[in-house]
Amino acid sequence: MAALTTTTGAPHAAILGVGAYRPVRLVPNSDVVDAIDSSDEWIQQRSGIKTRRWAGPEESVQMMSVAASRLAIERAGLEPGQIDCVVVATVSHLLQTPAVATAIAHELGTDAAAFDISAACSGFCHGVALASDIVRAGSARYVLVVGVERLTDILDLTDRGTAFIFADGAGAAVVGASDTPGIGPVVWGSDGEQFDLIRQREDWRDVVGTPDAPGSGVMPHLTMQGNPVFRWASFAMAKIGQQALDAAGITLDELDVFVPHQANMRIIDAMARSMKLPSTVKIARDVADQGNTSAASVPLALDRMIAEGDAKSGDTALLIAFGAGLSYAAQVVTVP
């Protein structure tokens, strides 16, 4: 049997740069309450959301991704042509094939390997884990990870359980080689028993139907069982967060920044309490102004913390996210 040659990559990987794109349109609670028979007070009590960003016609998944990616690449001190792998986490790119990652790579000016992943709100953390492994295995030098959603395309604006929560945007990070560990081991998994808690309501076959039985013609929409999701995430994810800290050899006292998925302010607060985070840890609360952007929420929140000085270069940050499936992932990273 012939012996195969294998590649050897960098000993360690790190996030080298982060970028974000937020849609221009800012939508206050007052714009959504009538359709769901609600109030600004109710929405803020339930979610902590005051406003959210909704994309306009020209702010496509590709456009937002490219804008965020250009910033991340520039901040990493690279040129787009140096990116040799693009991983895009999204559930709202409406073409089942081809992957939007290929179009993003082309527009950026690279012929990199490019593919999409579907892990819902935990997709960006999954992407960071993949990128770290890819760099350390030697399959790529620089990996661009994008979390992007245009959830308003699959949002039922009359659904009281989702219409006020979800939003649009894109965040990106460049992962490359590092002399020291900059991305800790991922702790990830899924709880498929909870598959139906967050899901697309209709199957595409229900929409299209058959010649003998035409479908509804209504776009498949997101649906969520809010209370069970809150109970599961508030406590189960705190354990995952602690496991990620343990895997990285980091104690709570050594943690500087906590960047959870921006699902809901009550969940963020419950996770922080369950983990007993010290008062010195800065906590991302981007959801108040941005809404829940699924796979884009973690990079958007991290980018804002860096911009506002709450996360400084060299800080130790815990990234953690959960989403439909229920899928989850967490890792400790060094802020670029």
Residue pairs with C-beta under 8 A, 6 or more apart in sequence:
7 137
7 138
7 139
8 138
9 134
9 135
9 136
9 137
9 138
9 139
9 177
10 135
10 136
10 138
10 176
10 177
10 178
11 136
11 179
12 136
12 177
12 178
12 179
12 180
12 181
12 182
12 183
13 131
13 132
13 135
13 136
13 175
13 176
13 177
13 178
13 181
13 182
13 183
14 175
14 176
14 177
14 178
14 180
14 181
14 182
14 183
14 333
14 334
14 336
15 128
15 173
15 174
15 175
15 182
15 183
15 333
15 334
15 335
15 336
16 75
16 76
16 77
16 78
16 142
16 174
16 175
16 176
16 336
17 71
17 72
17 73
17 74
17 75
17 76
17 77
17 78
17 173
17 174
17 336
18 71
18 72
18 75
18 171
18 172
18 173
18 299
18 302
18 303
18 306
18 336
19 67
19 68
19 69
19 70
19 71
19 72
19 73
19 74
19 75
19 171
19 172
19 173
19 303
20 68
20 71
20 169
20 170
20 171
20 172
20 299
20 300
20 303
20 304
21 64
21 65
21 67
21 68
21 71
21 169
21 170
21 171
22 53
22 169
22 290
22 300
23 53
23 54
23 55
23 56
23 59
23 64
23 168
23 169
24 56
24 59
25 53
25 54
25 55
25 56
26 51
26 52
26 53
26 289
27 51
27 52
27 53
27 54
27 167
28 40
28 50
28 51
29 39
29 40
29 43
29 44
29 49
29 50
29 51
29 164
30 40
32 38
32 43
32 157
32 163
32 164
33 39
33 40
33 43
33 164
35 157
35 158
35 163
36 157
36 158
36 159
36 160
36 163
36 164
37 160
38 160
38 164
40 50
43 49
43 164
44 50
46 226
46 264
46 266
47 164
47 165
47 264
47 265
47 266
47 287
48 264
48 265
48 266
48 268
48 285
48 287
48 288
49 164
49 165
49 265
49 287
49 288
49 291
49 292
50 288
50 289
51 288
51 289
51 290
51 291
52 164
52 166
52 167
52 289
52 290
52 291
52 292
53 167
53 168
53 169
53 290
53 291
53 293
54 152
54 167
54 168
55 64
55 150
55 152
55 168
55 169
59 150
59 168
60 150
61 90
61 92
61 93
61 100
61 148
61 149
61 150
61 170
62 100
62 103
62 104
62 107
64 148
64 150
64 168
64 169
64 170
65 88
65 100
65 104
65 146
65 148
65 170
65 172
66 104
66 107
66 108
67 170
68 146
68 148
68 170
68 171
68 172
68 299
69 80
69 104
69 108
69 144
69 146
69 172
70 80
70 108
71 172
72 144
72 172
72 173
72 174
73 79
73 80
73 82
73 83
73 108
73 144
73 174
75 174
75 336
76 142
76 174
76 176
76 336
78 142
78 174
78 176
80 108
80 109
80 110
81 109
81 110
82 110
82 141
82 142
83 105
83 108
83 110
83 112
83 142
83 143
83 144
83 174
84 110
84 112
84 113
84 140
84 141
84 142
84 143
85 112
85 113
85 114
85 131
85 134
85 139
85 140
85 142
85 143
85 144
86 101
86 102
86 104
86 105
86 108
86 110
86 112
86 113
86 114
86 115
86 143
86 144
86 146
87 101
87 114
87 115
87 116
87 117
87 127
87 130
87 131
87 143
87 144
87 145
87 146
88 99
88 100
88 101
88 104
88 114
88 115
88 116
88 117
88 127
88 146
88 148
89 116
89 117
89 118
89 119
89 123
89 124
89 126
89 127
89 145
89 146
89 147
89 148
89 295
90 100
90 116
90 118
90 123
90 146
90 147
90 148
90 149
90 294
90 295
91 118
91 120
91 123
91 149
91 154
91 294
91 295
91 324
92 148
92 149
92 150
92 151
92 153
92 154
92 294
93 99
93 100
93 116
93 148
94 153
99 114
99 115
99 116
100 116
100 148
101 114
101 115
101 116
101 146
102 114
102 115
104 114
104 146
105 111
105 112
105 114
108 144
112 140
112 144
113 140
117 123
117 126
117 127
117 130
119 126
119 295
119 323
119 325
119 327
119 329
120 198
120 294
120 295
120 323
120 324
120 325
120 327
121 261
121 263
121 292
121 294
121 295
121 297
121 321
121 322
121 323
121 324
122 188
122 261
122 295
122 321
122 322
122 323
122 325
122 327
122 328
122 329
123 147
123 294
123 295
123 321
123 323
124 145
124 147
124 171
124 173
124 295
124 296
124 297
124 298
124 299
124 319
124 321
125 186
125 188
125 298
125 319
125 320
125 321
125 329
125 330
125 331
126 186
126 188
126 327
126 329
127 145
127 146
127 147
128 145
128 173
128 175
128 183
128 186
128 319
128 331
128 333
129 183
129 186
129 188
129 329
129 331
130 143
130 145
131 143
131 145
131 173
131 175
132 175
132 183
132 186
132 331
134 140
134 143
134 175
135 141
135 142
135 143
135 175
135 176
135 177
141 176
141 177
142 174
142 175
142 176
143 174
143 175
143 176
144 172
144 173
144 174
144 175
145 172
145 173
145 174
145 175
145 299
146 170
146 171
146 172
147 170
147 171
147 172
147 293
147 294
147 295
147 296
147 297
147 298
147 299
147 300
148 169
148 170
148 171
148 295
148 296
149 166
149 167
149 168
149 169
149 170
149 293
149 294
149 295
149 296
150 168
151 166
151 167
151 168
151 222
151 292
151 293
151 294
152 166
152 167
152 168
153 219
154 200
154 219
154 220
154 221
154 222
155 162
155 163
155 166
155 221
155 222
156 162
156 163
156 201
156 221
156 222
156 223
157 163
159 221
159 222
159 223
161 223
161 224
161 225
161 226
162 221
162 222
162 223
162 224
165 224
165 263
165 264
165 291
165 292
166 222
166 291
166 292
166 293
166 294
167 290
167 291
167 292
167 293
168 293
168 296
169 290
169 293
169 296
169 300
170 296
170 299
170 300
171 296
171 297
171 298
171 299
171 300
171 302
171 303
172 299
173 299
173 302
175 183
181 248
181 334
182 333
182 334
183 331
183 332
183 333
183 334
184 244
184 247
184 248
184 249
184 250
184 331
184 332
184 333
185 244
185 247
185 248
185 331
186 244
186 329
186 330
186 331
187 240
187 243
187 244
187 247
187 329
187 330
187 331
188 327
188 328
188 329
188 330
189 240
189 327
189 328
190 325
190 326
190 327
190 328
191 232
191 236
191 325
191 326
191 328
192 325
192 326
194 228
194 232
194 325
194 326
195 325
195 326
196 225
197 224
197 225
197 228
197 229
197 232
197 324
197 326
198 222
198 223
198 224
198 225
198 229
198 323
198 324
198 325
198 326
199 222
199 223
199 224
199 324
200 220
200 221
200 222
200 223
201 220
201 221
201 222
201 223
202 216
202 218
202 220
202 221
203 220
204 220
205 215
206 215
206 216
206 220
207 215
207 216
207 217
207 218
207 219
207 220
208 215
209 215
209 216
229 263
229 326
230 264
230 266
230 267
230 270
232 326
233 263
233 267
233 270
233 271
233 322
234 266
234 267
234 270
234 271
234 274
235 270
235 274
236 322
236 328
237 260
237 271
237 320
237 322
237 328
237 330
238 270
238 271
238 274
238 275
240 320
240 322
240 328
240 330
241 260
241 271
241 275
241 318
241 320
241 330
242 275
243 330
244 318
244 320
244 330
244 331
244 332
245 251
245 252
245 255
245 318
245 332
247 332
248 331
248 332
250 316
250 318
250 332
252 275
252 276
252 277
252 278
252 281
253 278
254 316
255 277
255 278
255 281
255 316
255 317
255 318
255 332
256 280
256 281
256 282
256 311
256 312
256 315
256 316
256 317
256 335
257 281
257 282
257 283
257 284
257 305
257 310
257 311
257 315
257 316
257 317
257 318
257 335
258 272
258 277
258 281
258 282
258 283
258 284
258 317
258 318
258 320
259 284
259 298
259 301
259 302
259 305
259 311
259 317
259 318
259 319
259 320
260 267
260 268
260 271
260 283
260 284
260 298
260 320
260 321
261 297
261 298
261 320
261 321
261 322
261 323
262 268
262 284
262 285
262 286
262 287
262 290
262 291
262 292
262 293
262 297
262 298
262 300
262 301
263 287
263 292
263 297
263 322
264 287
264 292
265 285
265 287
265 288
268 283
268 284
268 285
268 287
271 320
272 281
272 283
277 283
282 305
282 310
282 311
284 301
284 302
284 304
284 305
284 310
285 301
286 297
286 300
286 301
286 304
287 297
287 301
290 297
290 300
290 301
293 300
294 323
295 323
297 321
298 319
298 321
302 311
302 317
302 319
302 335
305 311
306 312
306 335
306 336
311 317
311 335
312 335
313 335
313 336
314 334
314 335
315 334
315 335
316 332
316 333
316 334
316 335
317 332
317 333
317 334
317 335
318 330
318 331
318 332
319 330
319 331
319 332
319 333
320 328
320 329
320 330
321 328
321 329
321 330
322 328
